[in-house]
Structures are given as C-alpha cells and as structure tokens.
C-alpha cells in the first residue's frame, strides 16, 4: 500500500495497512501507526510519531524544526494520537527544550492551513478550523473548538469544551466550558449547546452557568468573583475544575461581558 512514487526511508517504522500515496516523503525516525493513510504530497520529518487510523491530506508538513531562534538542534518530537484527521497544507513543528515535544491528541480535526507551532499541547477531540494559527507553547484542552482564522498568542491556555468564535485573537487564557468572541476576546456565555451534545445534564449546565454568572456577570473583579463562588456555590468537581483553572492562570483569563 506504499506507492512506488513515494519516498519512504528504510529507517521509518510503518504499522500494518499503512497507505502512502504518490509523491509523499517520509524521513528517517518516523513512526506511523496501523491503518493510517498519507495522501499525496505530504512531508513527514524525523521525530514524528503518528498514531493508528489517522488521515493526512495533501500539502501537510509535519515534524519540521521549529521557528524559534532559541532552538539549538536538540532532539525533539511531534506526537499525534489515533484517529486524527489533518487536512490540506497543515503545518506542525517539533518541540524545543522547553517541553521537548509538540503533541496532538486522538480524534482531532485540523482543517486546512492550520499552523501548530513548537511545544503546543492539544488534547483529544479538539477541532481547529481553517487558517487557525497557534504560536508556541499553547495548551488546548479536550473538546475545545476554535473557529476559522483564530490566532493564539504564545503560552495561552484554552480550557476544555471551550468554543472560540471565528477571527478571534487570543491573548489571555480561556476558561473551560465557555464561549468567547469579540475584540478584545470576551466571555460570550456558556457553551451550553456543545455541553448538552456531549452528554452534560441540565443540572451540570446550570451549575456551570451559575459559576460564570458570579465570575463574569455579577463581578468585574476576578478575585472578588472567586471569593463569591467559594461562598455561594456548593463545592463540586466542576467548581473545583473551574476555580483551579482561573486561580492557576499565568496570563490571566479573558475579560467578562463589556
């Protein structure tokens, strides 16, 4: 299932039933899991590890060295989970000595022309729509969705189940379970539709709405909002998760409703 017109290094490791179409180039020290399909004109550089049953479309470039002037040739990797689709002309760069790898989880969809820079960490079931660009060291947690032409600044953290509107600029951390849009990026409500689609109960959604109502609607001060959440909302795993994200945000979280 490897085309005679593809160039595949003898030092690459391919699982069973891997398909590699014409004019793709697979370098040394590449691992591709079983059932993965590499379309034509894909380039995969050393240090890339791709899981099972992935699909990579024409023009994608994966595992190239980072665009970081501090990079000194250290051995780093790109690691991609199972069942992830990488569409046309996506670029994914290796890590640097900061995290030593760029990682993308399982069941993700990276649409056309997405760029993922060095040391990014992408969770499972994440969708990045076309022309989205992530600077280095960005973290995106499970089930987050970024619409098209979103640009994320270095070191920002996007919480799980968050939804970012198209053409947004992300300069601050985005807490879990919310929608964010406008310029500057602002809280735009709880991602209630997405949460219910993923099996969250009405009670859980109401709890999340209550927490963010206190944090973003009733208060303009994050510290005051945190204190009121702790005093007025019953402790739960969801409350712990949201407060932990907010309290541990290095860059600070996006602003509330203007």
N, C-alpha and C positions, 0 to 999 in steps of 0.2 A: 504493500500500500504506500510505498515511497516512490514518487516519480523519478524516473531516470534523469529528469531535467532539474531536480532539486540537488542542492549541495549539502550533504549531511556528514559531519565529522565522525570518524570512527571512534572518537573519544566522547561522543554523546551517548546517552542512555535512553532508549526508547522502550516503552511498555508495549504490551500486546495491542494489536489492532490500531496502532497509530497511523494516521493518514497524513502524508506530506505532499502537497500539490506542487506543480512545476514552479521553478524559479524562486523557491524559498531557500533560505540559507540558515543552517543550524550549526553553530560553532561548537568547539570543544567545551567540556564541562557543562553541558546542558542535560537536564533530566526532564523527560516528557512522560506523563502517566498514560496508562492504557486508555484506549478509546478516544484520545484527543485528536482533533482534526486541525491541521495547519494549512490554511488556504495558500494560494499563490502569492509570491512577492512579500513574504514575511521574513524578517530578520531577527534571529534569536541569538543573543550574545552569551559569552561564558558567564557562569554563575547563576543562570536562570533555572528555576525548578518549577515545573508546571504540573498540576495535579491531573486526575483522571477526568475523562469526558469533557474536556474544555474544547472551545472552538475559537480559533484566532483567524481573523479575516485579513484580506489583502492590505498591504501597506503598514501593518503594525511593526513596531520596532521595540523589542523587549530586552532589557538587561544591558543596555549601553551604559558607559560610565557617566557619572553624574555631572551636571553643570554647576559644580561647586568648586570655587578656586582653592578651597582648603583640602580638596581631595588629593591624596598623595599616592594613589595607586594601591591602596590597601585592598585585601581580598574581601569582597562583599557580594551580596546576592540579591536577586529578586525571587520571591516565593509566592506562588499563586495556588490557591486551593482547587477543589474539584468543581466541575460543572459551571465554570465561569466562562462567559462569552466576552470576547474582546473584539470590538468591531473595527472598521477600516481606519487606518492611519493613527491608531492609538500609540502613544509613546510612554514607556515605563522605564525609569532609570534605576540603576543599582543604588544601594545604600552607601553611606560613608562610615567613618569610625564612630560617629555618634550613636547609631543603632545597628550598624553593620548589615542591615538589610532593608529592603522595601518589600512590604508584604500586602497581599490582597487575598481576601478570604474566599470561601466557597459560595457558589450560587450568585455571583455578582454579574452585573451587566455594565460594561464600559462602552458607551456609544462612540460614534465617530469623532475622531480628533481630540479625544480626551488626553490630557497630559498628566502623568503622575510622577512627581519629582522624587529625588532621593529621600530615603528614610521615612516615607509615608507609611502609615499603618491603616489598612482598610479592612473592616470587619466582614462578616458574612451577609449575604442578601442585600448588598448595597447597590444602588443604581446611580450612575453618573451619566447625565445626558450629554449630548454633543457639545463640543467645544469647552467643556469644563476644564479648568486648569488648577492643579494643586501644587503650590510651592512646597519646598522641602519640609519634612518633619510634621506634616499634617496628620491628625488622627481622625478617622471617621468610624464610628461605632456601628454595630449591626443594624440593618434595615433602614438606614438613612437614605434619603433620596435627594439628589441635587439636580435641579432642572438645568436646561441648557445655558451655556455661557457664564456659568458661575466661576468666580475666581477666588481662591482661598489663599490668604497670606500665610507665611511660614509659621509653624508651631500652633496653629489654631486647632481646637478640638471640637468636633461635632458629635453630639450625643446620639444615642440610638433612637430610631424611629423619628428622627427629625426630618423636616421637609423644608428645603430651601428654594425659594422662588427663582425663576429664571433671571439671568443677567445680574445677579446679586454679587456684591463684594463682601467677602467675609474677613473681617479684621479682628473680631473678638470670638470667644467661644460661644457655641450654640448649645444650650442645654437639651437634654433628651425630651422627646415626645411633643415638641412644639413645631409650629410653622414659623418661618421667618422670611421677611421680604422687605421691600422699600430700600431707599438710600438716605442716610446710613441704615444698615441692616437692623431691623427692628422686630420684636416679638409681634406675631400676627395671629395668635391664638394657638390652641392645642390641636395637634394633628389627629382629631377625633375620628375622621373617616378612615384614615390609614390604620389607626389602632384597632377599630372595630373589625376591619377586614382581616386583621392578623389575630383575632380571637380575644381581644381585650373585652371584658364585660362592661356593661353600662356603669356599674359601680366603680370599677377601676378608672374608667374615663372621667367620671365625675370627681373622683379623688384628685386626679391629675389637674383637672380644671380648677378645683378649689385651691390647690397649691399655687398654681401660676396666677390665679386671681389675686391672691395675697401678695405674691412676689412682684408682679408686673402691673397690675391694675390699681391696687389699693395703695401702693407704695412706689416712690421714686428712688428710694434708698435701699440698696440690696441688703445691707447689714440689718436694717430695721425689718425688712421683709423676712429674712431668715429667722430672726427672733420671734416674729409673729407666727410664722409657720410652726416653729417648735412649740409655741404655747397654745396654739388654737387648733392644730390639726393632729389627729390621732396618729401615733407612730405606726409605720408600716414599712415594708420593703421598698415600696415605691417612694415614699417620703425620704427614706434613708438614701436611696439612689440619687434623687434629685438634689438633696442638700449636699451630699458628698461631691457631686459634680460642681455645684456652684461654689462651695467653700474651697475646693481644691483647684479652681481655675486660676492658672498663672497669668493669663492675658486679660482676665475679667470677662464677664458674659455680655452678650448683646443687650442693648437698651430696651426698655419697655415701650408701651404704646405712647406715642407723642400726643 
